[in-house]
């Protein structure tokens, strides 16, 4: 079995968790952890962080291009184990948000941090950000000389 197939597991976990949470939270607006985290279900028809609202088609096309670029990078290089997990997380998150864009015309966001002014986000967003951070950290501190 190719080591890169190990990235499928975190991708499936993020994708499945994201879709389950979005479906369970549909239409809900309520505190989860008072003063810290709330459900605030909304549809983002723009880009990340709510930029350029009502540009769903452009956001979908850009998402497909970025997803293809990430997949090419993933296949092209011999990544370490931590990076493979990170790529899986990015892939799962990207697919979760792409699914939303194709099926709902925008990304379903649902989590709001109550203790700071921050954008509403979803598990797919967390997967992408955490996956990219893991890839960077694993390669930044890698002992392998190139």
Backbone torsions as a table, in degrees:
resi	resn	phi	psi	omega
1	UNK	NA	133.8	178.1
2	UNK	-68.5	136.3	179.5
3	UNK	-58.0	-31.7	-177.3
4	UNK	-66.9	-20.6	177.6
5	UNK	-68.4	-15.5	176.8
6	UNK	-65.8	-20.0	178.2
7	UNK	-69.8	-15.1	-179.4
8	UNK	-65.9	-37.8	-177.2
9	UNK	-62.1	-54.0	177.9
10	UNK	-63.7	-31.0	177.2
11	UNK	-63.0	-45.1	179.8
12	UNK	-66.9	-37.6	179.2
13	UNK	-64.4	-48.2	-179.5
14	UNK	-65.2	-47.7	-178.2
15	UNK	-61.1	-49.6	-178.8
16	UNK	-64.2	-47.6	179.1
17	UNK	-59.1	-42.4	-179.6
18	UNK	-61.8	-49.3	-178.2
19	UNK	-66.4	-39.0	178.3
20	UNK	-63.6	-47.0	180.0
21	UNK	-62.4	-43.7	-179.7
22	UNK	-62.5	-42.2	179.4
23	UNK	-68.0	-38.7	-179.8
24	UNK	-69.4	-30.9	-175.1
25	UNK	-93.6	-0.4	-174.8
26	UNK	-48.8	122.5	176.7
27	UNK	77.0	0.4	-176.0
28	UNK	-88.7	144.9	175.0
29	UNK	-143.1	99.3	-178.3
30	UNK	-161.3	157.6	177.1
31	UNK	-69.8	141.2	171.6
32	UNK	-100.9	-50.7	174.1
33	UNK	-126.4	101.0	-172.6
34	UNK	-49.6	130.6	179.1
35	UNK	80.5	-6.7	-177.5
36	UNK	-121.5	-55.5	-173.1
37	UNK	-139.7	133.4	178.0
38	UNK	-129.5	155.2	167.9
39	UNK	-86.4	128.8	178.8
40	UNK	-144.9	73.5	-173.6
41	UNK	-61.3	126.7	179.6
42	UNK	-151.0	163.0	177.7
43	UNK	-111.7	119.8	178.6
44	UNK	-96.0	109.5	-178.5
45	UNK	-93.0	8.3	179.7
46	UNK	-113.4	-149.0	179.9
47	UNK	-92.3	-172.4	179.0
48	UNK	-54.0	144.7	178.3
49	UNK	62.5	21.5	177.2
50	UNK	75.4	12.7	179.9
51	UNK	-69.7	143.8	177.4
52	UNK	50.6	65.5	-179.7
53	UNK	-59.6	156.3	178.1
54	UNK	62.5	35.8	175.2
55	UNK	-123.1	45.5	-173.2
56	UNK	-59.4	-41.0	-178.4
57	UNK	-65.4	-46.5	178.7
58	UNK	-62.7	-40.5	179.2
59	UNK	-65.2	-37.8	178.4
60	UNK	-66.4	-45.1	179.1
61	UNK	-63.1	-44.9	178.4
62	UNK	-62.8	-39.2	177.7
63	UNK	-60.7	-42.1	178.7
64	UNK	-65.0	-41.0	179.1
65	UNK	-64.9	-45.4	-180.0
66	UNK	-65.6	-42.2	178.4
67	UNK	-60.6	-42.1	177.7
68	UNK	-63.8	-42.0	179.8
69	UNK	-64.2	-42.6	178.4
70	UNK	-63.6	-41.1	-179.6
71	UNK	-64.7	-40.3	177.8
72	UNK	-63.7	-44.8	177.0
73	UNK	-59.8	-43.2	179.9
74	UNK	-58.6	-45.0	-176.7
75	UNK	-76.2	-28.1	-170.0
76	UNK	-76.5	-32.6	-171.7
77	UNK	-116.7	153.9	177.3
78	UNK	-84.7	85.4	-174.7
79	UNK	-74.1	153.0	174.9
80	UNK	-76.3	170.2	-173.9
81	UNK	-59.2	-45.1	179.2
82	UNK	-60.7	-39.5	178.6
83	UNK	-66.7	-37.4	178.2
84	UNK	-63.0	-40.6	176.5
85	UNK	-63.7	-43.6	178.0
86	UNK	-60.0	-44.4	177.5
87	UNK	-61.7	-38.8	176.7
88	UNK	-61.7	-41.4	178.6
89	UNK	-63.9	-43.7	178.4
90	UNK	-62.5	-45.1	-179.5
91	UNK	-61.7	-46.1	178.8
92	UNK	-61.6	-43.6	178.7
93	UNK	-66.2	-43.0	179.8
94	UNK	-63.6	-40.7	178.8
95	UNK	-67.6	-36.9	177.8
96	UNK	-62.0	-45.2	179.7
97	UNK	-73.1	-34.2	177.2
98	UNK	-65.5	-40.8	176.0
99	UNK	-55.3	-46.9	179.3
100	UNK	-60.8	-45.1	-178.6
101	UNK	-60.7	-41.8	-178.1
102	UNK	-73.6	-36.9	-175.6
103	UNK	-93.0	-27.1	-174.4
104	UNK	-121.8	-3.4	179.8
105	UNK	77.1	11.8	178.8
106	UNK	178.1	173.6	-178.3
107	UNK	-93.1	131.0	177.9
108	UNK	-82.2	112.8	177.1
109	UNK	-105.2	151.1	-174.2
110	UNK	-146.2	-17.4	-177.4
111	UNK	-102.5	134.3	176.8
112	UNK	-127.9	129.3	174.6
113	UNK	-82.7	121.6	-174.5
114	UNK	-83.8	-21.0	-174.2
115	UNK	-88.5	-7.6	173.5
116	UNK	-141.5	159.1	175.4
117	UNK	-84.0	105.5	-177.3
118	UNK	-141.4	164.9	-178.0
119	UNK	-74.8	153.9	175.7
120	UNK	-75.7	140.6	-174.5
121	UNK	-141.9	179.2	-179.8
122	UNK	-136.6	178.1	-178.9
123	UNK	-65.0	-33.5	177.8
124	UNK	-60.8	-42.5	177.9
125	UNK	-61.1	-42.7	178.5
126	UNK	-62.2	-42.1	178.8
127	UNK	-61.1	-43.2	-180.0
128	UNK	-65.2	-49.5	-177.5
129	UNK	-65.1	-47.1	179.7
130	UNK	-65.9	-37.5	178.7
131	UNK	-64.9	-44.6	177.5
132	UNK	-63.1	-43.2	178.3
133	UNK	-60.8	-41.5	179.5
134	UNK	-64.8	-42.3	177.7
135	UNK	-60.5	-46.8	-179.2
136	UNK	-63.1	-49.0	-178.1
137	UNK	-63.3	-42.8	-178.5
138	UNK	-65.4	-32.0	179.4
139	UNK	-88.1	-27.4	177.5
140	UNK	-68.0	-38.7	-177.6
141	UNK	-104.0	15.6	179.2
142	UNK	-70.6	139.1	178.6
143	UNK	-84.8	-10.3	-177.1
144	UNK	-71.0	125.9	177.6
145	UNK	-84.4	138.9	178.6
146	UNK	-110.5	NA	NA
